[in-house]
């Protein structure tokens, strides 16, 4: 009887040590995020530039900061805009953090910003979208820029991308016109010669926005919208704007109410959010819970078997004594 007991005990003990290690290797849930990091995006941008025979961008800490701050802002608000919460443009935000923007600041200087958003998109999708838009393609493939910063943020299943490219200058450049001069800085090539009647027109150039034209001529966005009958801030390349009418046609100082809204320059159109697969961190599948409970069940079986074997042995001993 004792031999049977020991055999049962040994077999159960062996099974316990064989199966319990599977409990130890049980994987805990982990988070997998396919979102590319900002540095990975910069590497892909530089690979694209090198394939076109261009010098790679240099990652700039200041541009990285304003790009990430703006990505967080548009992710928080859900509004695709180049203006921040204070109404500042990219070059103004760059100057605020200490980046010396080169070029003509009246037209935004040598600094540009590309933005994009969507669900279920990869970094390659974003680069493809930027290349398909002329203004954004300049941000990727221009010789005018040397530095770059990228920001990526996500909210409500939508990922927001911001790329800022620029060039820095050590020399101080003053390109802000004096208010009321209504003349563009020399060398800009902007057709703004007054007509015999005194009117001044401006042909919208590539990458220009209504705010930059107003700054260039020392006027206001509201006045330009009033003169040109614009309902929004949106303009397009090649559009002819009236900067000043003939002296007898000067607009009244009390113009009709005009709603002034901050908008996106048409030189940098943004694409609508595509309701596709939500690109949110997805937990890796955890092993079936039965693997955990299996160890407990096995231990219960061992204990029950030992208890049964002990009772069986005890009853056997009592039977042997009664027979004696």
Beta strands, then each sheet from edge to edge (+ up, - down):
strand 1: 31-32
strand 2: 58-59
strand 3: 111-118
strand 4: 147-155
strand 5: 158-166
strand 6: 200-203
strand 7: 240-244
strand 8: 282-283
sheet 1: 1+ 8-
sheet 2: 2+ 4+ 5- 3+
sheet 3: 6+ 7-
end
